[in-house]
Each structure stands twice: as structure tokens, then as C-alpha cells.
Amino acid sequence: MNDMTMAKFGMGASALRVEDRAFITGHGHYVDDYRPEGTLYAVMVRSPIAAGTFTINDIEAAREAPGVKLVLTHDDVTALNPLPCRGAATQEDGSETWIPTHYALAKDTVRHVGDSVAMVVAETLAEALDAAELIDIDWASTDCVTDTKAALEDGAPLVWPEHGSNLAFRYATGDKAATEAAFAKAHKVAKLELINNRVVTNYMEPRGAVGEYDPATDRFTLTAATQGGHGMRNVLSEILKIEEAKLRVVTPDVGGGFGTKIFVYVEYPLLLLAAKATGKPVKWTCGRSEAFLADSQGRDNVTTAELAMDESGKFLALRVDLKAAMGGYLAQFGPYIPNGGSTMSTGVYDIPALYCAIKGIYTNTLPTDAYRGAGRPEASYTIERLVDEAARVMGIDRLELRRRNFVKPEQMPYTTAAGRIYDTGEFDGHMTRALEVADWDGFAARAKESAAKGLYRGIGLSTYIEACAFPGSERAELQLGTTGKLTLLIGTQSNGQGHATAYTQIIAEHLGIDPAEIEVIQGDTDRVKTGGGTGGSRSIPLGLPSVDAASIELANKLKELASDKLEAAPEDLEISDGAVRVVGTDRSVTFGDLGGGAPISAAGQVKQDQPTFPNGTHVCELVVDPATGIVSIERYVIVDDYGVAVNPVLLEGQVHGGTAQGIGQALLEHTVYDDEGQLITASLLDYAMPRAEDIPFFHFEMRNVPSKHNAFGIKGAGEAGSIGSCGAVMNAVVDAVSRGCGVTHVNMPATPSVLWQTINDATAKAA
């Protein structure tokens, strides 16, 4: 490998993705491409009602239908454990959270539209679909509740009557007494009630899985689109009541995850059970519209937030009442999302006291769980909207108010009122740079020009921080085969981020080999010993230091082996082009000749004790047309602190994607249930996803301050775009309508119809 080639790789290089050739030439391998010989096809029978009871009168017609091999109902799967909830915590009063029973197939009661009541397995998908229609079921609807706030009102229908309340749990973060004392001496208080709207995950590849069983070894194999096979295996083995060694999880290429593919869904244990019962592989692929009724959803919070200030605008305390919809069941990590997110409530500000009361609420809707950012976007949105409101209440410029209250670099390490320890960050620095690039000072002239055309122009910003790359480690193993082929085994899971590129460019730096010649194995629990999967922006911050350590160890091993063959000291050797050579000579030995016919391996596992804290500023400038309510984003500037950029091209792609999702939530994506619990926005005909014309060209740059919590100084970037964007967009929307018609608050999503109605109501009131 010559010097010019090597310059493309290594830490900080914008190396192009090694994965893309396969993807763009149609050679990716996804779950739906996997069809082992004799595969049968499964179809789920789902509840058409949101609440009520049901009776299955007859399944014989379905069982006798052409091609049908198996029909499963609740009575056939009683050997399975219920789906577990791993995210529950001790409540504020010291009691444990009550966990409702979530059967793989509902017994006699359903709690949301789409609740699973039966599975049909047949030789073809068409036969399975036809047979599912033959199952005779009587449905008896009862009253339901789908609105998060209304679920706690007196007389609201109970999702779980045996629990006696729709209050699933009450957790708390912070110090209530200190917060109340601070509010008692406040000069002024800013207060907002905010809706963090429910969103539907729409990845490019819907979920899917194939279950297999080998009677000779008494082992199961699940091939599924996951965000980490080891976590999937652990939960599934608990449901199936088997040892983990009896289950292999294989994850091929994955077309998007966003948190929603971390979890075990009811289809997965059912597929494995069906494979054992039929003696054949059993495959299920989720339809695009079915995903709206089958996959966990995100957000859905109603938050009342109050900020206490002294005469100078110094923040004294933050008080939050957070109502978080859990849906009809407590999902795998559902309760943790608002609870963990609340620890980031104070954002980038020096707020001495915090009390956040977190109420989990049952509703007759799909369960909610982690969705890109998982609680941190909700927290960031709350504090950033509230700080803008505080500036209005105090009559202080919103930039000045932020600067007065930022945590300063000299305060680092800084322990927040929620116990988070910020290690590094220069918040005023990236805000100032973002304002400069966005030409904040020139906005007034642009707003005047828009007003002359009858348009409302607004500008807003969000100065955010998040916690990610949570404490832990990710073991990396490098194997050099007898032919000189290099393989990395690591338990993260790419969902499109470009892990193979990031990992291999570091390996190439140490071992002098083209990244395209390195195979990366992630999705196989038989081949990869351990793995934490992908979530919480952990893969590169935790995985890369371990890959680096394994690479250094392997390089040292190769030099030690080569030193005998070349009769030279290890320190006189260099590695390049798949060989070890004596520096300054042509004497060398190839990798393939070093092992003596045996593979050579090395492993690394670097532990991290604290999360990292990416932060940054988003500035959004937009125009609202009062005649239509349509929003056009004119400028969007992002200046972020990611500590260290491993590959700027990959990183920028993550920022663009996350920001697009935030824009979608702020302006377009509206999950609507009617009074009977029917999901009105149950397809892409009704649910508005952002399109190319809705997303502006982003100006993105970094102003990095290396993390002291991470071995490489990396802070993580996968979720940050979704965390900074909603606040910036909505602050810009409110700025626009405030200038245009005096409205000082709008909730998400600020769709054209919402804004048109808001503007017309304000105009009529002022007339």
C-alpha cells in the first residue's frame, strides 16, 4: 500500500464507505433475501379493536385450508414466558413498578389495535393470508383511551382494570425540597405545557425474521433484522425457557433501526416455536402498513415545565411534570426512556435545583420505547423551548439569557442537579460560531423583506447536550487466517451507519492493509462471543478503542513472529501491504506465511466508566406563509462538538439523518388515534414523512473538544441530530408567528393546518 493510499485511511480520514459497493449494486443481503429450503410463511392475526375481549370460535377451517401447516393461538403458546420489561425502576415512594403480563398471543383481552391473537403458518404467503381470514373470532369492544393526558382523568377507561389506574408508575429525578425552596424566592417564573408528539418509526427495511430448529442439536436459529443479536438472544432464551447456548441469532444487513429494532417482538418467539412444531424454517416479513400496528412507537409526552429565575435572569431551579404514554403494555425498555431522559433535563445550563416528576401512563395504543435519542430529544426540546419562553418573560435577549446561564468551561467537570458529570464542553463557543455562520445579525433585514411580501419569517436556535455511549465496553477480536485474510469480530450491529468503514480504517492504520480486504462480522452470536449491540450512539465510542487495542496487539504479535523469520528485532520491523518487512530493506514475510499454518488472533476490550456528552447548536431560519400555513426552511446551520471525528463523512451523514427526523417530527409527523382507538394515520398515505423538498441544505461543521471520559476523546454522533433539531425548528416557528400575529406558543407538529388555524384564530381575535 503506497503512501497516497494510506493517507485515505486512519483516524480522522474521510474514507469512503467500504459497504456501499454491495448495497448500490444490489448485492446486500437482508432478512427478506433469506429463504432456506422448505421455508414456510407466517401471518399474524391482529386485533381490529383497541380495547375489549374476544373469543375464538373456530380455527378448524383455517387449519384445513390449502397449504396450512400450523395455527397458533394463546392456548398453544402457554409454555412461553411473557415478554419481559427490562426498563422498570423503583418508584418515588419506594415501591416496585407493577409489570402487566404481555403474552406472545393475547389470551382473551386486547389492549390496542394490532394486538396479536393468532399466527397462521402455510406453504405460501398467499395461503397463510387466506387462511387467516377463515379464523372465526367474536370481538366485544369496550371503551378505550388513547390521549396521554386524558388517561389520568377521573372516569377514564382503564387499560388494566386490575391495576386500578392508568398510572403505570411514578418516578422522580432531582431534589423536590431544594426545587420548591428555589421557586419560593424566584423573581419570575416561565412556564410552558409542551406536547412531544408520538411518532411512527419508518425505516427503509421493515422488520422480518426467519425461525429455524435443528432437532439433532436441539438448537434454534433466528435470522432477524436487529440492532444486536446478543441482547435479542438473552431475552428470547428467557421467553423460550431455554439456555442461551441453545439459540443462535443471525443478523444480516439491516436497513435502518433507530432504536426500534433493538427489542424482542411477539413474532420472534412464535417463529421459533412454529419452526420446532413444523420441522421447517418459518418466515415472517412485516408489511409496511402492518408496521404501523406492530412496531413500538416513539415520544408521546405531555410536559409541563417551569423555570425559576432571579432578577438578573439567572436560573434558580427547573420543575417538570412529565407524562409519558407507555401504550397498552410496558415495552422492553419503555419505562426507562422518560426516566433516563429526565437526567438531561437541565441541558447546557447551570441550574442548581431540579425536580422532575415522571408519570408513565397506560393508553390503548401501541407501546412506546426507544426511538432515536430515547428520552434525550424530549428533554432537550423541553428546556430549549422553555429558555426561549423565559427570555420573553424576562424581557432579555434569548442569546444573552443563554450566555448568562451556560455551564462554563472552567466549571468542568460539572455535576448537574440530576447527577450527570459533564467532562468537557464550550457551549458559548459553538453557539457563537453557529450564529456567525447563520448571519443572525442580518436576520432583521430578511424578516422585513418577508413581511413586505406578506410572509412571516422566524429564526430559532437550540443549544443542546445529550448523554450517550453509556458506561461499558465492546470486545473486539481480530483473526488473521492462514491465507492472510483479516477478520474483525465485534458485537455491535450496523443499521446503515458505516461501522465496517470506521473500524477497518483504524485496523488499516496499524496493519497496513486495504480496508476493503478486511471482513467485519457483527451479526452472529455463534461467531461473536459477546456484544452490546448498537444503541445510544455506543458503537464507535466503545467499539473503536477496543478495535484499536486489538489491532495494536495483533501488529505486535506479527512483528514478534516475523522477527524470528527475518532475524531482526521487532522494533526494526514495519507493517505494510499485508507483510512485515525490515525497515529500509526488501526483506519481508507475508501475513499468510507467519502463522505456520495456524490462524493468529488478538483481542481488545477497553472499558468506559462514564457516558460521553455530545453537544452543539442548531440554528433554523424559516418562513411561514399565513395564507396556507406552509413552512419553508430557508437556512439551517449546525455546529457540533463530537470530541473527535473518526470519519467526518460518516459523521455528517448521521447528523443529516437525525436532523431530518427531527424536522419531520416538528413539522409533519402526526400520529392520530380516534376516540375508538383506531390509528387514523396507519399508512404512508396518511402519515406525512419528510421528503427531499422538506429538508434544506445543511451547513454542518464541528468545533470539537475531546471527551475525557472516552479513550479516544470521542463523544458519539448517531442521535445528536434528532436531539438538537426539534427545539431549533419550533423556536423558529414560534418566532415567526410571534412576529406575524402575536402567538407565543405552538405545539408540535406544526403542520400547515395547525399553523393556518392558529394564525387565523389570532388574527380574528385581534380584529
C-alpha positions in Angstrom: 0.0 0.0 0.0 1.6 3.3 -1.1 1.7 6.5 0.9 -1.1 8.0 -1.2 -3.4 5.1 -0.5 -2.6 5.1 3.2 -3.5 8.8 3.5 -7.1 7.9 2.8 -7.4 5.8 5.9 -6.8 6.1 9.7 -8.2 8.2 12.4 -9.9 11.4 11.2 -9.8 10.5 7.5 -13.0 10.9 5.4 -12.6 7.4 3.9 -15.5 6.4 1.6 -17.7 3.6 2.8 -16.5 0.1 2.1 -20.1 -1.2 2.4 -21.6 0.8 -0.4 -20.5 -1.2 -3.5 -22.6 -4.2 -2.4 -25.6 -2.0 -1.5 -25.7 0.1 -4.6 -25.2 -2.9 -6.9 -28.0 -4.9 -5.4 -25.7 -7.4 -3.5 -26.8 -6.5 0.0 -28.2 -9.5 2.0 -31.2 -8.7 4.1 -33.6 -10.9 6.1 -36.1 -11.0 3.2 -33.4 -12.4 0.9 -33.0 -15.4 3.2 -35.2 -18.3 2.1 -33.8 -21.6 3.3 -35.1 -24.8 1.6 -38.6 -25.7 2.6 -39.4 -22.3 4.1 -43.0 -21.8 5.4 -44.6 -18.4 5.7 -46.3 -16.9 8.8 -49.1 -14.3 9.0 -50.2 -12.6 12.2 -53.9 -12.1 13.1 -54.2 -8.8 14.9 -56.9 -7.1 16.8 -59.2 -4.7 14.9 -60.3 -3.1 18.2 -58.3 -1.1 20.7 -59.9 -2.4 23.9 -62.2 -5.3 24.7 -62.5 -9.1 24.8 -62.5 -11.7 22.1 -63.5 -15.3 21.7 -62.0 -17.5 19.0 -64.9 -19.7 18.0 -63.3 -21.8 15.2 -59.9 -22.3 13.8 -60.5 -25.7 12.1 -61.4 -24.1 8.8 -58.1 -22.3 8.9 -56.2 -25.4 9.8 -57.8 -27.4 7.0 -57.2 -24.6 4.4 -54.8 -25.4 1.5 -51.2 -25.3 2.4 -51.7 -24.6 6.1 -49.2 -26.3 8.4 -49.9 -24.7 11.8 -52.3 -22.3 13.5 -51.3 -20.9 16.9 -53.5 -19.2 19.5 -52.8 -18.4 23.1 -53.6 -21.9 24.3 -50.8 -23.2 22.1 -48.1 -21.0 23.5 -48.7 -21.1 27.2 -45.2 -22.7 27.6 -43.7 -19.3 26.7 -42.9 -16.8 29.3 -44.5 -13.3 28.8 -42.4 -10.7 27.1 -40.2 -9.0 29.8 -39.9 -5.4 30.7 -36.3 -4.5 31.4 -36.7 -0.8 31.9 -38.7 -0.5 35.1 -37.3 1.1 38.2 -38.2 1.7 41.8 -40.9 4.3 42.2 -40.6 7.5 44.0 -42.4 6.1 47.1 -40.0 3.1 47.2 -42.4 0.6 45.8 -41.7 -1.6 42.7 -43.2 -0.9 39.4 -46.1 -3.2 38.6 -45.4 -5.1 35.3 -48.5 -6.2 33.3 -48.4 -9.6 31.6 -47.7 -9.3 27.9 -48.4 -12.7 26.3 -47.0 -13.6 22.9 -50.6 -14.1 21.8 -53.3 -12.4 23.8 -55.4 -14.6 26.0 -58.9 -13.1 25.9 -58.3 -9.4 26.1 -56.7 -6.9 23.8 -55.3 -3.5 24.6 -54.5 -1.8 21.3 -55.3 -2.2 17.7 -52.8 -4.6 16.3 -52.5 -6.7 19.4 -51.6 -10.2 18.3 -54.1 -13.0 18.8 -53.1 -15.8 16.4 -50.4 -16.9 13.9 -51.0 -18.9 10.8 -48.2 -20.8 9.0 -48.6 -22.1 5.5 -46.6 -23.2 2.5 -47.0 -19.8 0.8 -47.7 -16.3 2.0 -50.9 -16.2 0.0 -52.2 -19.4 1.6 -51.4 -18.1 5.0 -53.2 -14.8 4.3 -56.3 -16.6 3.0 -56.4 -19.0 6.0 -56.1 -16.1 8.5 -59.3 -14.8 7.1 -61.1 -18.1 8.0 -60.5 -17.8 11.7 -63.8 -17.1 13.4 -63.4 -14.5 16.2 -66.1 -12.6 18.1 -64.9 -9.2 19.3 -66.5 -7.3 22.1 -65.3 -3.7 22.2 -65.1 -1.7 25.4 -64.4 2.0 26.0 -60.8 3.0 25.4 -58.4 5.9 26.0 -55.7 7.0 23.6 -54.9 10.5 24.8 -52.0 10.7 27.2 -53.4 13.5 29.3 -57.0 12.3 29.3 -55.9 8.8 30.5 -55.4 10.2 34.1 -58.7 12.0 34.3 -61.4 10.7 36.6 -63.6 8.2 34.9 -61.2 7.4 32.1 -61.4 3.8 30.9 -58.8 1.6 32.5 -56.4 -0.2 30.2 -55.6 -2.6 33.1 -58.6 -2.6 35.5 -56.8 -5.0 37.8 -54.1 -2.3 38.3 -56.8 0.2 39.3 -55.3 3.1 37.5 -53.8 4.2 34.2 -50.8 5.5 36.1 -48.3 2.9 35.3 -45.6 4.3 37.6 -44.3 7.4 39.1 -40.5 8.1 39.2 -38.7 11.2 40.1 -35.3 12.9 39.3 -33.7 15.6 41.4 -34.4 17.2 44.8 -38.0 18.3 45.4 -37.4 20.3 48.6 -34.5 22.3 47.1 -36.5 23.0 44.0 -39.6 24.2 45.9 -37.3 26.4 48.0 -35.8 28.0 44.9 -39.2 28.6 43.3 -40.4 30.3 46.6 -37.7 33.0 46.2 -37.9 33.4 42.4 -38.3 36.8 40.8 -40.1 35.4 37.8 -41.2 32.0 36.5 -41.5 30.9 32.9 -44.0 28.1 32.3 -45.0 26.0 29.2 -47.1 23.0 28.5 -45.5 21.1 25.7 -46.6 18.2 23.5 -43.9 15.9 22.3 -45.9 14.1 19.6 -46.0 10.4 19.1 -44.0 9.2 16.0 -44.0 6.1 13.9 -40.7 4.5 13.0 -40.4 4.2 9.3 -37.1 2.5 8.4 -36.3 1.6 4.8 -36.5 -2.1 5.7 -39.5 -3.3 7.7 -38.9 -5.9 10.4 -38.6 -9.5 9.4 -37.4 -12.8 10.8 -36.9 -16.5 10.0 -37.1 -19.1 12.7 -35.3 -22.5 12.4 -34.9 -25.5 14.7 -32.4 -28.3 14.4 -33.7 -31.4 16.3 -30.2 -33.1 16.1 -28.7 -30.4 18.3 -31.9 -29.2 19.9 -30.9 -25.6 18.8 -32.9 -22.7 17.5 -31.7 -20.1 15.0 -33.4 -16.8 14.5 -32.3 -14.7 11.5 -33.7 -11.2 12.1 -33.2 -7.5 11.4 -31.8 -6.5 14.9 -29.6 -3.9 16.5 -27.7 -6.6 18.3 -28.1 -10.3 18.4 -26.7 -11.0 21.9 -29.4 -8.9 23.6 -32.0 -10.5 21.4 -30.7 -13.9 22.3 -30.8 -13.2 26.0 -34.4 -12.0 26.0 -35.6 -14.8 23.7 -34.0 -17.5 25.7 -35.9 -16.2 28.8 -39.2 -16.3 26.9 -38.5 -19.7 25.4 -37.2 -21.1 28.8 -34.0 -22.4 27.2 -30.3 -21.9 27.8 -28.7 -19.1 25.8 -26.4 -21.7 24.2 -29.5 -23.3 22.6 -30.2 -20.2 20.5 -28.3 -18.6 17.7 -29.2 -15.1 16.4 -28.0 -14.1 13.0 -28.4 -10.6 11.7 -27.5 -9.9 8.1 -27.6 -6.4 6.5 -30.1 -4.1 8.2 -31.9 -1.2 6.6 -32.3 1.2 9.4 -33.0 0.6 13.1 -33.5 3.9 15.1 -33.8 2.0 18.3 -37.0 0.2 17.3 -35.1 -2.9 16.1 -33.4 -3.5 19.5 -36.4 -5.2 21.0 -37.9 -8.7 21.0 -41.4 -8.6 19.5 -44.0 -11.3 19.8 -43.3 -12.7 16.3 -39.8 -13.8 17.1 -40.5 -16.5 19.8 -43.6 -17.6 17.8 -41.5 -18.2 14.7 -39.1 -20.3 16.7 -41.9 -22.3 18.3 -43.5 -22.8 14.9 -40.2 -24.0 13.4 -39.9 -26.6 16.0 -43.6 -27.7 15.6 -43.4 -27.9 11.8 -39.9 -29.1 11.4 -39.4 -26.4 8.7 -38.0 -22.9 8.6 -40.8 -20.3 9.2 -40.5 -16.8 7.8 -42.4 -13.6 8.6 -42.0 -10.3 6.9 -43.8 -7.2 8.3 -45.8 -5.3 5.7 -45.2 -1.6 5.5 -48.7 -0.8 6.8 -48.6 -3.7 9.3 -45.6 -2.0 10.8 -47.8 0.9 11.9 -49.7 -1.6 14.0 -46.9 -3.9 15.1 -43.8 -1.9 15.9 -43.2 0.1 19.1 -43.6 3.9 18.6 -41.7 6.9 20.0 -42.1 10.0 22.1 -45.7 10.8 23.2 -45.1 13.1 26.2 -47.2 15.9 27.7 -44.8 18.0 29.7 -45.4 21.0 32.0 -42.1 22.7 32.7 -41.4 25.8 34.9 -38.1 27.7 35.2 -37.5 29.9 38.2 -35.2 33.0 37.8 -33.7 35.8 39.8 -33.8 39.5 39.0 -30.8 39.1 36.6 -32.3 36.2 34.7 -30.0 33.6 36.5 -31.7 30.2 36.5 -32.5 29.0 40.0 -34.5 25.8 39.5 -36.3 23.7 37.0 -39.6 21.9 37.8 -41.0 19.4 35.4 -44.2 17.3 35.3 -43.6 14.7 32.6 -46.5 12.5 31.5 -45.2 9.7 29.2 -47.5 7.4 27.3 -46.5 3.8 27.7 -49.2 2.3 25.4 -51.1 -0.9 26.2 -48.1 -2.7 27.8 -44.7 -1.8 29.3 -42.3 -2.4 26.4 -38.8 -3.9 26.8 -37.2 -0.6 27.8 -40.3 1.6 27.8 -40.2 3.0 31.3 -36.5 3.8 31.1 -37.0 6.2 28.2 -38.6 9.1 30.1 -36.8 8.2 33.3 -33.3 8.2 31.8 -34.1 11.2 29.6 -35.1 13.2 32.6 -31.4 13.2 33.8 -30.7 15.5 30.9 -33.4 18.0 31.8 -31.1 20.9 32.7 -29.4 20.8 29.3 -26.3 23.0 28.9 -27.4 25.3 31.7 -26.1 25.8 35.3 -29.4 25.2 37.1 -28.8 24.4 40.8 -32.0 22.6 41.6 -34.2 20.2 39.6 -37.3 18.2 40.3 -38.8 16.1 37.6 -41.9 14.1 38.4 -42.3 11.3 35.7 -45.6 9.6 35.3 -45.9 6.6 33.0 -49.4 6.3 31.6 -51.2 3.3 30.1 -53.2 4.1 26.9 -54.9 1.9 24.4 -52.2 2.4 21.9 -49.1 0.7 20.7 -46.3 0.6 23.3 -43.7 3.2 23.2 -40.0 2.5 23.5 -36.6 3.8 22.4 -36.7 5.9 19.2 -33.6 7.8 18.0 -32.3 9.7 21.1 -34.6 7.8 23.5 -35.7 10.4 26.0 -32.9 12.9 25.4 -34.6 14.7 22.5 -37.7 15.1 24.7 -35.6 16.6 27.5 -33.7 18.9 25.1 -36.9 20.1 23.4 -38.4 20.9 26.8 -35.5 23.0 28.1 -34.8 24.8 24.8 -38.4 25.8 24.3 -38.6 26.9 28.0 -35.5 29.0 27.8 -36.9 30.9 24.8 -40.1 31.5 26.9 -38.0 32.6 29.8 -36.3 35.2 27.7 -39.8 36.5 26.7 -41.0 36.6 30.3 -37.8 38.4 31.5 -37.5 40.7 28.5 -33.9 39.6 28.0 -32.5 38.7 24.6 -32.6 34.9 24.2 -28.9 34.7 23.3 -27.9 36.8 26.2 -30.0 34.7 28.6 -28.3 31.6 27.4 -24.9 33.1 27.8 -25.6 34.1 31.4 -26.7 30.6 32.3 -24.4 28.3 30.3 -22.2 25.9 32.2 -18.8 27.5 31.7 -15.6 25.6 30.6 -13.9 26.5 33.9 -16.7 24.7 35.8 -15.8 21.4 34.2 -16.1 18.7 35.4 -19.6 19.9 36.3 -22.1 17.8 38.1 -25.7 18.6 37.2 -28.7 18.7 39.5 -29.6 15.2 38.1 -26.1 13.8 38.8 -24.7 13.8 35.3 -21.0 14.7 35.2 -20.1 16.9 32.2 -16.4 16.5 31.4 -15.8 19.0 28.6 -17.7 21.5 26.5 -17.6 25.1 25.3 -21.3 25.9 24.8 -20.9 29.6 24.2 -18.2 28.8 21.6 -20.3 26.7 19.3 -23.3 28.9 19.7 -21.3 32.0 18.7 -19.9 30.2 15.7 -23.3 29.0 14.6 -24.8 32.5 14.9 -22.0 33.8 12.8 -22.5 31.3 10.0 -26.2 31.7 10.1 -25.9 35.5 9.8 -28.1 36.0 12.9 -27.4 39.7 12.8 -28.7 40.1 9.3 -32.0 38.4 10.1 -33.9 41.6 10.9 -33.4 42.8 7.3 -34.5 39.5 5.9 -37.6 39.4 8.1 -38.5 42.9 6.9 -38.3 41.8 3.3 -40.5 38.8 4.0 -43.1 40.9 5.9 -43.3 43.1 2.8 -44.4 40.1 0.9 -47.0 39.1 3.5 -44.9 36.3 4.9 -43.8 35.5 8.5 -40.0 34.9 8.9 -38.6 33.4 12.1 -35.3 32.3 13.4 -34.6 30.0 16.3 -31.9 28.0 17.9 -31.3 25.1 20.2 -28.2 24.7 22.3 -28.3 21.0 23.2 -26.4 18.4 25.1 -27.0 14.6 25.4 -25.6 11.7 27.2 -24.6 8.7 25.1 -22.0 5.9 24.8 -23.0 4.8 28.3 -20.6 3.0 30.6 -19.4 -0.4 29.4 -17.2 -2.0 26.8 -17.3 -3.8 23.5 -14.9 -6.7 22.9 -13.2 -6.7 19.5 -11.3 -9.7 18.1 -9.1 -9.8 15.1 -8.4 -13.1 13.3 -5.7 -13.4 10.7 -6.3 -16.5 8.6 -3.7 -18.8 7.1 -4.3 -17.1 3.7 -3.6 -13.7 5.1 -7.3 -12.8 5.3 -8.2 -10.5 8.2 -11.5 -10.7 10.0 -12.9 -8.5 12.7 -15.4 -9.9 15.1 -17.4 -7.4 17.2 -20.8 -7.4 18.8 -22.1 -4.0 17.6 -24.6 -4.1 14.7 -24.6 -1.7 11.8 -28.0 -0.5 10.6 -26.5 1.7 7.9 -24.1 3.8 9.9 -21.0 2.5 8.2 -19.3 0.6 11.1 -17.2 -1.5 8.7 -15.7 1.6 7.3 -14.9 3.2 10.7 -13.5 0.0 12.2 -11.4 -1.0 9.2 -9.8 2.4 8.6 -8.3 2.1 12.1 -7.2 -1.5 11.5 -5.6 -0.4 8.2 -3.7 2.3 10.1 -2.0 -0.3 12.3 -1.8 -3.2 9.9 -1.2 -1.6 6.5 -4.0 -3.4 4.7 -6.7 -2.0 2.4 -10.0 -1.7 4.4 -11.7 -3.5 1.5 -9.7 -6.6 2.3 -10.9 -6.8 5.9 -14.1 -8.7 6.7 -16.2 -7.4 9.5 -18.5 -9.9 11.3 -21.1 -8.4 13.6 -24.4 -10.2 13.4 -23.8 -13.8 14.5 -23.9 -14.9 18.2 -22.2 -18.1 17.4 -19.2 -16.4 15.8 -19.0 -13.3 18.0 -18.6 -14.2 21.7 -20.1 -11.1 23.3 -21.8 -8.0 22.2 -23.7 -4.9 23.4 -25.4 -4.2 20.1 -26.0 -0.8 18.7 -28.0 1.9 20.6 -27.3 5.1 22.5 -24.5 6.1 20.0 -22.2 3.5 21.6 -20.7 1.6 18.7 -17.9 3.8 17.6 -17.0 5.4 21.1 -16.9 2.0 22.8 -16.1 -0.3 19.8 -13.3 1.7 18.2 -10.9 1.8 21.2 -11.2 -1.9 21.5 -10.6 -2.4 17.8 -7.6 -0.2 18.1 -6.3 -2.2 21.1 -6.8 -5.5 19.2 -5.0 -4.0 16.1 -2.0 -3.0 18.2 -1.9 -6.4 19.8 -2.0 -8.2 16.5 0.6 -5.9 15.0 2.9 -6.7 17.9 2.3 -10.4 17.5 3.1 -10.3 13.8 6.3 -8.4 14.5 7.3 -10.9 17.1 6.7 -13.8 14.7 8.4 -12.0 11.9 11.4 -11.2 13.9 12.5 -14.9 14.0 11.9 -15.4 10.3 13.7 -12.2 9.3 16.3 -12.3 12.1 15.6 -8.7 13.1 14.4 -7.1 16.3 10.7 -6.2 16.4 11.5 -2.5 16.7 13.3 -2.7 13.3 10.2 -4.0 11.5 7.3 -2.3 9.8 4.0 -3.5 8.5 2.5 -2.6 5.1 0.8 -4.2 2.1 -0.1 -7.4 4.0 3.5 -8.1 5.0 6.1 -7.4 7.7 9.4 -6.1 6.4 12.8 -4.9 7.8 12.8 -1.1 7.7 14.9 0.2 4.8 15.3 -3.2 3.1 13.4 -5.5 0.7 13.4 -8.4 3.2 9.8 -9.2 4.2 7.4 -12.0 5.1 3.7 -12.0 4.2 0.9 -12.3 6.8 0.0 -15.7 5.3 3.4 -17.1 6.0 3.6 -16.0 9.6 1.2 -18.3 11.3 2.8 -21.6 10.4 -0.5 -22.9 9.1 -2.5 -21.7 12.1 -4.7 -18.6 12.5 -3.4 -15.7 14.6 -5.8 -13.8 16.8 -5.8 -10.8 19.1 -8.5 -9.2 21.2 -9.1 -5.8 22.8 -11.7 -4.7 25.3 -11.5 -1.1 26.6 -13.9 -0.2 29.4 -15.5 3.2 29.8 -16.8 4.3 33.2 -18.9 7.4 32.3 -21.1 8.4 29.4 -20.0 11.0 26.9 -21.7 14.3 26.3 -22.0 15.5 22.7 -23.3 19.0 22.4 -23.9 21.7 19.9 -26.0 24.4 18.4 -28.7 24.2 15.7 -29.9 27.4 14.1 -33.0 27.3 11.9 -34.4 30.1 9.8 -37.8 29.6 8.1 -40.7 31.3 6.5 -44.4 30.7 7.3 -47.0 31.5 4.7 -50.0 32.8 6.7 -52.3 32.0 3.7 -51.6 28.3 3.8 -49.7 27.6 7.0 -46.9 26.0 4.9 -43.4 26.3 6.4 -40.3 26.6 4.2 -36.9 26.2 5.9 -34.5 28.7 4.4 -31.3 28.2 6.3 -30.1 25.5 8.7 -26.8 25.7 10.5 -25.3 23.0 12.8 -22.1 23.4 14.8 -21.4 20.4 16.9 -18.9 19.2 19.5 -18.3 15.5 19.0 -15.0 15.4 20.8 -13.1 13.7 18.0 -14.3 12.8 14.5 -13.3 9.3 13.4 -14.6 9.7 9.9 -16.2 13.1 9.1 -18.1 11.9 6.1 -19.8 9.1 8.1 -20.4 11.5 11.0 -22.0 14.2 8.8 -24.4 11.5 7.3 -25.6 10.7 10.8 -26.2 14.3 11.6 -28.1 14.9 8.4 -30.3 11.8 9.0 -31.1 12.7 12.7 -31.8 16.3 11.9 -34.2 15.2 9.1 -36.1 13.1 11.6 -36.3 16.0 14.0 -37.7 18.3 11.2 -40.2 15.6 10.4 -41.4 15.4 14.0 -41.6 19.1 14.4 -43.4 20.0 11.2 -45.0 16.9 9.6 -45.3 13.6 11.5 -48.6 13.3 13.3 -49.8 10.0 14.8 -53.5 10.2 15.2 -55.8 7.8 17.1 -59.6 8.4 17.0 -61.9 8.0 20.0 -62.3 4.3 19.3 -58.6 3.7 19.3 -58.2 3.3 15.6 -54.9 4.5 14.2 -56.1 7.1 11.6 -52.6 7.6 10.3 -51.9 4.0 9.6 -50.1 4.2 6.3 -47.8 6.5 4.3 -50.9 7.8 2.6 -51.9 9.4 5.9 -48.7 9.8 7.9 -46.5 12.6 6.5 -42.8 11.7 6.3 -40.3 14.4 5.3 -39.4 14.4 1.6 -36.4 15.9 -0.2 -38.3 19.2 -0.7 -39.0 19.4 3.1 -35.3 19.2 4.1 -33.0 22.1 3.5 -29.3 22.0 2.6 -27.5 21.9 5.9 -24.4 23.8 6.8 -22.5 21.5 9.2 -19.2 21.9 10.9 -17.6 20.8 14.1 -16.0 22.7 17.0 -14.7 19.7 18.9 -13.4 19.5 22.5 -12.2 15.9 23.2 -14.0 13.9 25.9 -12.1 13.0 29.0 -14.5 10.0 29.6 -13.5 8.2 26.3 -10.2 6.6 25.5 -10.1 8.4 22.1 -11.9 11.6 23.1 -14.9 10.5 21.0 -18.4 11.7 22.2 -20.8 9.9 19.8 -22.9 11.3 17.0 -25.7 8.9 16.0 -28.6 10.5 17.8 -27.4 14.1 18.1 -29.2 15.4 15.0 -32.6 14.4 16.4 -31.8 15.9 19.8 -30.9 19.4 18.6 -33.4 19.8 15.8 -36.9 19.9 17.2 -36.1 22.8 19.6 -34.4 24.9 16.9 -37.3 24.4 14.4 -40.1 25.1 16.8 -38.3 28.1 18.3 -38.1 29.4 14.8 -41.8 28.7 14.1 -42.8 30.5 17.3 -40.6 33.4 16.4 -42.2 33.6 13.1 -45.8 33.6 14.3 -45.0 35.8 17.2 -43.7 38.5 14.9 -46.5 37.9 12.5 -49.6 37.7 14.7 -48.5 37.7 18.3 -48.8 34.0 19.0 -46.2 32.9 21.6 -46.6 29.2 21.7 -47.3 26.4 19.2 -47.0 22.7 19.8 -45.6 20.0 17.6 -46.3 19.1 15.0 -46.6 22.5 13.4 -48.4 21.2 10.3 -49.8 23.6 7.7 -53.4 23.1 9.0 -52.3 23.7 12.6 -50.4 26.9 11.7 -53.2 28.1 9.4 -55.8 27.7 12.1 -53.5 29.3 14.8 -52.8 32.3 12.6 -56.5 32.8 11.6 -57.6 32.4 15.3 -55.1 35.0 16.4 -56.0 37.4 13.5 -59.7 37.1 14.3 -59.1 37.7 18.0 -57.0 40.8 17.2 -59.6 42.2 14.8 
